[in-house]
Amino acid sequence: MTTTYEQDSKFIHDIVGENILEEVLGWIKSNMNPEDVFDEQALKNWAIENVKVNEYDEEDLRDWANENGYSNSIPEF
């Protein structure tokens, strides 16, 4: 016996629901870590493409450090 497209669609709609992909993605977000879903190379590629590179130059960082009580010297013990 074979089923029709309409029967298959009604079955899926009645049993599984219309938002299954949304519900599955929500479950994955709540229950899994990125490294459980993606391989290491995919994670590295994402990081390279999406993580902002430090926008401060060395002078900006030095000024911030001086203004906040940090110095470039190593303390003596």
CYANA upper distance limits for C-alpha pairs under 8 A (distance plus 0.5 A):
  3 THR  CA      7 GLN  CA      6.60
  3 THR  CA      8 ASP  CA      7.13
  4 THR  CA      8 ASP  CA      6.75
  5 TYR  CA      9 SER  CA      6.54
  6 GLU  CA     10 LYS  CA      6.58
  7 GLN  CA     11 PHE  CA      6.58
  8 ASP  CA     12 ILE  CA      6.67
  9 SER  CA     13 HIS  CA      6.53
 10 LYS  CA     14 ASP  CA      6.44
 11 PHE  CA     15 ILE  CA      6.36
 11 PHE  CA     16 VAL  CA      8.30
 12 ILE  CA     16 VAL  CA      5.66
 12 ILE  CA     17 GLY  CA      6.98
 13 HIS  CA     17 GLY  CA      5.10
 13 HIS  CA     18 GLU  CA      6.30
 16 VAL  CA     20 ILE  CA      7.07
 19 ASN  CA     23 GLU  CA      6.64
 20 ILE  CA     24 VAL  CA      6.47
 21 LEU  CA     25 LEU  CA      6.60
 22 GLU  CA     26 GLY  CA      6.69
 23 GLU  CA     27 TRP  CA      6.69
 24 VAL  CA     28 ILE  CA      6.68
 25 LEU  CA     29 LYS  CA      6.66
 26 GLY  CA     30 SER  CA      6.74
 27 TRP  CA     31 ASN  CA      6.45
 28 ILE  CA     32 MET  CA      5.84
 29 LYS  CA     33 ASN  CA      8.02
 32 MET  CA     36 ASP  CA      6.68
 32 MET  CA     37 VAL  CA      7.79
 33 ASN  CA     37 VAL  CA      7.39
 34 PRO  CA     38 PHE  CA      6.47
 34 PRO  CA     43 LEU  CA      8.40
 35 GLU  CA     39 ASP  CA      6.85
 35 GLU  CA     40 GLU  CA      7.50
 35 GLU  CA     43 LEU  CA      8.06
 38 PHE  CA     42 ALA  CA      6.58
 38 PHE  CA     43 LEU  CA      6.96
 39 ASP  CA     43 LEU  CA      6.96
 40 GLU  CA     44 LYS  CA      6.71
 41 GLN  CA     45 ASN  CA      6.59
 42 ALA  CA     46 TRP  CA      6.66
 43 LEU  CA     47 ALA  CA      6.70
 44 LYS  CA     48 ILE  CA      6.66
 45 ASN  CA     49 GLU  CA      6.72
 46 TRP  CA     50 ASN  CA      6.35
 46 TRP  CA     51 VAL  CA      8.41
 47 ALA  CA     51 VAL  CA      5.75
 56 TYR  CA     60 ASP  CA      6.35
 56 TYR  CA     61 LEU  CA      7.07
 57 ASP  CA     61 LEU  CA      6.96
 58 GLU  CA     62 ARG  CA      6.62
 59 GLU  CA     63 ASP  CA      6.61
 60 ASP  CA     64 TRP  CA      6.69
 61 LEU  CA     65 ALA  CA      6.61
 62 ARG  CA     66 ASN  CA      6.67
 63 ASP  CA     67 GLU  CA      6.61
 64 TRP  CA     68 ASN  CA      6.67
 65 ALA  CA     69 GLY  CA      6.76
 65 ALA  CA     70 TYR  CA      5.28
 65 ALA  CA     71 SER  CA      7.02
 66 ASN  CA     70 TYR  CA      5.88
 66 ASN  CA     71 SER  CA      6.63
